[in-house]
């Protein structure tokens, strides 16, 4: 049973415009069309769309996703190239996650900092705390921030 673009968009929790964009960019050569040009999605298209959406959200450029689709169309001869693409994207994603985790540590520190300042009525209290007075999880963050300020 074919699905409409609206049904697929709702199922995947993405806007219909995203699916239209994917199609316009050549990322959905597998999707059938009716005689009047309406996109007709099959159950098997859902896996493709989930992979495309994952690659896009993980930061892979559209041209690389298009290259991946062309490699899939080549069959088993392109397995090595496809594997390398996914390994490279995984490494990129791991680096992004590590960077985001560092930024989250700073945000958590600043939340603690301003909460402490609010309770004390001044930023002098958390700013002037000795190392051993700080929560242990925030010591490396403050050390890093202060080291950067000294440069």
C-alpha positions as CSV (number, residue, x, y, z in Angstrom):
1,X,0.0,0.0,0.0
2,X,1.6,3.3,-1.0
3,X,1.9,6.2,1.4
4,X,1.5,9.9,0.7
5,X,4.3,12.4,1.4
6,X,2.2,13.7,4.3
7,X,1.8,10.3,5.9
8,X,5.5,9.6,5.6
9,X,6.5,13.0,6.9
10,X,4.2,12.4,9.9
11,X,5.6,8.9,10.5
12,X,9.2,10.1,10.3
13,X,8.4,13.3,12.3
14,X,9.9,15.6,9.7
15,X,8.2,18.3,7.6
16,X,6.9,17.4,4.1
17,X,9.1,20.2,2.8
18,X,12.2,18.2,4.0
19,X,11.1,15.2,1.9
20,X,10.5,17.5,-1.1
21,X,14.0,18.9,-0.6
22,X,15.5,15.4,-0.5
23,X,13.7,14.6,-3.7
24,X,14.8,17.8,-5.4
25,X,18.4,17.2,-4.4
26,X,18.3,13.7,-6.0
27,X,18.3,11.8,-2.7
28,X,15.1,9.7,-3.4
29,X,15.5,8.0,-6.8
30,X,13.8,5.0,-5.3
31,X,10.5,6.7,-4.7
32,X,7.8,5.8,-7.3
33,X,5.4,8.4,-8.7
34,X,1.8,8.1,-9.9
35,X,0.9,9.0,-13.5
36,X,0.1,12.5,-12.3
37,X,3.5,12.9,-10.6
38,X,2.5,12.3,-7.0
39,X,5.2,10.6,-4.9
40,X,4.1,7.1,-3.8
41,X,6.2,5.8,-0.8
42,X,6.5,2.1,0.0
43,X,7.4,0.4,3.3
44,X,10.9,-0.2,1.9
45,X,11.4,3.5,1.3
46,X,11.1,4.2,5.0
47,X,14.5,2.6,5.8
48,X,16.1,4.7,3.1
49,X,14.5,7.9,4.4
50,X,15.6,7.1,7.9
51,X,19.2,6.6,6.7
52,X,19.1,9.8,4.6
53,X,17.7,11.8,7.6
54,X,20.3,10.3,9.9
55,X,23.2,11.2,7.6
56,X,21.8,14.7,7.0
57,X,21.3,15.3,10.8
58,X,24.7,14.0,11.5
59,X,26.2,16.7,9.3
60,X,26.9,14.9,6.1
61,X,26.6,17.2,3.1
62,X,23.9,16.5,0.5
63,X,26.4,15.8,-2.2
64,X,28.0,13.1,-0.1
65,X,24.6,11.6,0.6
66,X,23.9,11.6,-3.1
67,X,27.2,9.9,-3.7
68,X,26.2,7.2,-1.1
69,X,23.0,6.6,-3.0
70,X,24.9,6.2,-6.3
71,X,27.3,3.8,-4.6
72,X,24.3,1.7,-3.3
73,X,23.0,1.6,-6.9
74,X,26.3,0.2,-8.0
75,X,25.7,-2.9,-5.8
76,X,28.2,-4.9,-3.9
77,X,31.2,-3.6,-5.7
78,X,30.9,-0.4,-3.7
79,X,30.7,-2.0,-0.2
80,X,34.2,-0.8,0.8
81,X,33.5,2.8,-0.2
82,X,30.1,2.8,1.6
83,X,31.7,1.4,4.7
84,X,34.4,4.1,4.7
85,X,31.7,6.8,4.3
86,X,29.9,5.5,7.3
87,X,33.1,5.1,9.4
88,X,34.1,8.7,8.5
89,X,30.7,10.1,9.4
90,X,30.8,8.1,12.6
91,X,34.2,9.7,13.5
92,X,32.8,13.1,12.6
93,X,29.8,12.5,14.8
94,X,32.0,11.3,17.7
95,X,34.1,14.4,17.5
96,X,31.0,16.6,17.4
97,X,29.6,14.8,20.5
98,X,32.8,15.2,22.4
99,X,32.8,18.9,21.6
100,X,29.2,19.3,22.7
101,X,30.0,17.4,25.9
102,X,32.8,20.0,26.6
103,X,30.4,22.8,26.0
104,X,27.8,21.2,28.2
105,X,30.3,21.0,31.1
106,X,30.9,24.8,30.7
107,X,27.1,25.5,30.7
108,X,26.6,23.3,33.8
109,X,29.4,25.1,35.5
110,X,28.0,28.6,34.7
111,X,24.5,27.4,35.9
112,X,26.1,26.4,39.2
113,X,28.1,29.6,39.3
114,X,25.1,31.9,38.9
115,X,22.9,29.9,41.2
116,X,25.6,30.2,43.8
117,X,26.0,33.9,43.1
118,X,22.3,34.4,43.3
119,X,22.1,32.7,46.7
120,X,25.0,34.7,48.0
121,X,23.8,38.0,46.4
122,X,27.1,38.5,44.6
123,X,29.3,36.9,42.0
124,X,32.3,37.4,44.3
125,X,31.4,34.3,46.3
126,X,31.8,31.7,43.5
127,X,34.5,33.7,41.7
128,X,36.7,33.8,44.9
129,X,36.1,30.2,46.0
130,X,39.2,28.2,46.6
131,X,39.7,25.1,44.5
132,X,38.7,22.7,47.3
133,X,35.5,24.6,47.9
134,X,34.2,24.0,44.4
135,X,32.2,20.9,43.5
136,X,34.7,18.5,42.2
137,X,33.0,18.2,38.8
138,X,33.6,21.9,38.1
139,X,37.2,22.2,39.1
140,X,38.6,21.3,35.7
141,X,36.1,23.6,33.9
142,X,37.1,26.6,36.1
143,X,40.7,25.8,35.7
144,X,40.3,25.7,31.9
145,X,38.4,28.9,31.8
146,X,40.8,30.7,34.0
147,X,43.8,29.4,32.1
148,X,42.3,30.8,28.9
149,X,41.7,34.1,30.5
150,X,45.3,34.4,31.6
151,X,46.6,34.1,28.0
